[in-house]
Amino acid sequence: MGKMSMNKALTHQDVTEVFRQWQAYSDLVDELKPQAWETTDEDTLKQISERITSAALARYDLLNDDPDFKQALETYFSDFDYGENDPVLREYYRCFTHTAYVERGDLEDFYAQAPKMQNVFDKSMRLARAEGKPQAWEYIKDHLKKIFDLRRAMAVPVAKIMNIQPSEVTLDYWNPYSRIDDINRVIKDFERLKPLVKKFYKLTNTPDFLPVTIDDKHQSKIAAMFESVRTEILNQAGWHQSRLEQAGITISPITFTSGFSYCWGSPKNIRMGFDYENDNLPLSFSNFIHETGHLIYMLSRNDMPRRLRGTPAGHINGYSVHEAAAIALEQSSYDQIIVRLFAKAIHNRLPEIVKDENGQIKPEWTEENLTKVFAYQNPYPTDDTLGTDWCDNEIVMIPNMLWRIAAERDILDGKMTVDDIPPYWAAFMTDWTGIDHRPEDFALTENHWLDDNAGYFYGYIFGAITAASMRHEIADKQSADSARRSLAATFEDKSFSNTQKLARFFIPHMQTLDHRIMAKAGIENPEDLLKDIEKENKVNPIEAYIAYCNGLLEMSGQMSEERG
């Protein structure tokens, strides 16, 4: 982009063009990140990391290179008020503030650290398994201190401009317009879930199903099946291959990962991978559906009004909304109809796995057994993951998200240090679960903080509440006579494959998501989105989430018993 003349005041069109370029650099960073996550080659990682740094610094220089130009932008935004001005300009100003007031040296230092962090995390996990969690924490904590120090250094000057706390800068970055008051309100509201969480942790494993596992040699066929399911879900969402090609949209093949899942990129270039485990098909399937929800939300950015496309105002309106789309789809995947259709798809596509020498379905692969396997929620984490493996299910997620949200707030605001994390975690989790947690049992079992995601965790809680608040609206669509007849006809129609039938089950979900979430742009305040759902559906979000979690608890209670 050429230099603009500063002989006259900037126009709205001038500012829009600036932030189109800003968004182009941001899209490039987001397209490169999953490539860095996927590579195992150090030279390739170095090259990708250099390109990420280059794009991030170019985005910074766009607003800072010319002092006169920066002054002109500041003048343009000088009378701006978050609550009263044009929402398009509000989003431009938010992006300007997050970029223009960071020190370039801090930005360079941060991106110099970034390529090392995945290797640091991987080594920490190996240490935890080989030598124990205290040794793993001793190794990783200094790296975590460096990341938090850099993140705080970048946040402080922005916080002064925005007149907020440093932790609110990172919160606002990932979840626009969210503040400490929102966090504190959620933590207080979620106190009502503490008895439910404690009851869940008192259950002990007494599953009455046969375990299922899939040999590594069948992984390519499992991957092909997931690709087929994804294609059919995208078809039902209106994203047929011909439309994707016409719009110039590229979606990567699914990548199986170990320990983390993602759907990341730009609206035109998206990569998706999910944590696949041979001996945990339910977790693998819910991870897959979750990331497919993210995928559909990212694709919907291509449907924004033309004037907003390619600008921050037409981009995502926060990762709390991103997570709402993903979690809403994931919550639906626990339905028995979905599980039975998924079982049928496995029977048809993978007979060498599910059938015995006489051609009969093996007992562990019957629809009845798989329904029990999928319904089961592990109520008591193993010693290796005690209280830290928050991906196990949504009840385990609650305390694990809350302590992270509270800890990162206090670290960034100077009220605690990284050294305080293990005792903080132990006290928090003991209080929430009723099970004694010791500081020496702490391990950092996921890498959000190491990957510049401080402030992101609130998105999971917000997304879960929002998704639960939409559940009865989705149920109303499913129970409508026309929907029931259509679904019943689909299941009886032999011209549909089982994967097509499975995808059609999601139609009411996607209709609700399209109305509530997909149609929203970066100009929409995420908190207002939840208020609209609450008002129109006459539902209290916390009550809706408690009801949903009670359903999970009831499922678990059918196959578990309370420990003495």
CORGIPE-V645638 format. One record per backbone hydrogen bond with DSSP energy under -1.0 kcal/mol. NH is the residue of the N-H (numbers start at 1). CO is the residue of the C=O. If there is no record, write none. Layout:
BEGIN
NH|CO / NH|CO
END
This chain:
BEGIN
15|11 / 16|12 / 17|13 / 18|14 / 19|15 / 20|16 / 21|17 / 22|18 / 23|19 / 24|20 / 25|21 / 26|22 / 27|23 / 28|24 / 29|25 / 30|26 / 31|27 / 32|28 / 33|29 / 36|32 / 37|33 / 38|34 / 39|35 / 45|41 / 46|42 / 47|43 / 48|44 / 49|45 / 50|46 / 51|47 / 52|48 / 53|49 / 54|50 / 55|51 / 56|52 / 57|53 / 58|54 / 59|55 / 60|56 / 61|57 / 62|58 / 63|60 / 64|60 / 65|61 / 70|66 / 71|67 / 72|68 / 73|69 / 74|70 / 75|71 / 76|72 / 77|73 / 80|77 / 84|81 / 85|81 / 90|86 / 91|87 / 92|88 / 93|89 / 94|90 / 95|91 / 96|92 / 97|93 / 98|94 / 99|95 / 100|96 / 107|103 / 108|104 / 109|105 / 110|106 / 111|107 / 112|108 / 113|109 / 114|110 / 116|113 / 117|114 / 120|116 / 121|117 / 122|118 / 123|119 / 124|120 / 125|121 / 126|122 / 127|123 / 128|124 / 129|125 / 130|126 / 131|127 / 132|127 / 136|132 / 137|133 / 138|134 / 139|135 / 140|136 / 141|137 / 144|140 / 145|141 / 146|142 / 147|143 / 148|144 / 149|145 / 150|146 / 151|147 / 152|148 / 153|149 / 154|150 / 155|151 / 156|152 / 159|155 / 160|156 / 161|157 / 162|158 / 163|159 / 164|159 / 169|165 / 170|166 / 171|167 / 172|168 / 173|169 / 174|170 / 175|171 / 178|175 / 183|179 / 184|180 / 185|181 / 186|182 / 187|183 / 188|184 / 189|185 / 190|186 / 191|188 / 192|189 / 193|190 / 194|191 / 197|193 / 198|194 / 199|195 / 200|196 / 201|197 / 203|200 / 204|561 / 206|559 / 214|278 / 218|215 / 219|216 / 222|218 / 223|219 / 224|220 / 225|221 / 226|222 / 227|223 / 228|224 / 229|225 / 230|226 / 231|227 / 232|228 / 233|229 / 234|230 / 235|231 / 236|232 / 237|233 / 238|235 / 239|234 / 244|240 / 245|241 / 246|242 / 247|243 / 248|245 / 249|244 / 250|268 / 252|270 / 255|272 / 257|274 / 262|273 / 264|271 / 266|269 / 270|250 / 271|264 / 273|262 / 274|255 / 276|257 / 280|277 / 284|280 / 285|281 / 286|282 / 287|283 / 288|284 / 289|285 / 290|286 / 291|287 / 292|288 / 293|289 / 294|290 / 295|291 / 296|292 / 297|293 / 298|294 / 299|295 / 300|296 / 301|298 / 302|299 / 303|300 / 304|301 / 308|305 / 309|305 / 311|308 / 314|311 / 319|174 / 322|318 / 323|319 / 324|320 / 325|321 / 326|322 / 327|323 / 328|324 / 329|325 / 330|326 / 331|327 / 332|328 / 333|330 / 334|331 / 335|332 / 339|335 / 340|336 / 341|337 / 342|338 / 343|339 / 344|340 / 345|341 / 346|342 / 347|343 / 348|344 / 349|345 / 350|346 / 353|350 / 354|350 / 355|351 / 356|360 / 359|356 / 362|354 / 365|362 / 366|363 / 370|366 / 371|367 / 372|368 / 373|369 / 374|370 / 375|371 / 376|372 / 385|382 / 388|385 / 389|385 / 390|388 / 392|389 / 397|393 / 398|394 / 400|396 / 401|397 / 402|398 / 403|399 / 405|401 / 406|402 / 407|403 / 408|404 / 409|405 / 410|406 / 411|407 / 412|408 / 413|409 / 414|411 / 415|410 / 416|410 / 420|417 / 421|418 / 424|420 / 425|421 / 426|422 / 427|423 / 428|424 / 429|425 / 430|426 / 431|427 / 432|428 / 433|429 / 434|430 / 441|438 / 442|439 / 445|443 / 451|447 / 452|449 / 453|448 / 456|453 / 459|456 / 460|457 / 461|457 / 462|458 / 463|459 / 464|460 / 465|461 / 466|462 / 467|463 / 468|464 / 469|465 / 474|470 / 475|471 / 476|472 / 477|473 / 478|474 / 479|475 / 484|480 / 485|481 / 486|482 / 487|483 / 488|484 / 489|485 / 490|486 / 491|487 / 492|488 / 493|489 / 496|493 / 501|497 / 502|498 / 503|499 / 504|500 / 505|501 / 506|503 / 507|504 / 510|506 / 511|507 / 512|508 / 513|509 / 514|510 / 515|511 / 516|512 / 517|513 / 518|513 / 519|514 / 520|517 / 524|521 / 529|525 / 530|526 / 531|527 / 532|528 / 533|529 / 534|530 / 535|531 / 536|532 / 537|533 / 539|534 / 544|540 / 545|541 / 546|542 / 547|543 / 548|544 / 549|545 / 550|546 / 551|547 / 552|548 / 553|549 / 554|550 / 555|551 / 556|552 / 557|553 / 558|554 / 559|556 / 561|204 / 563|202
END
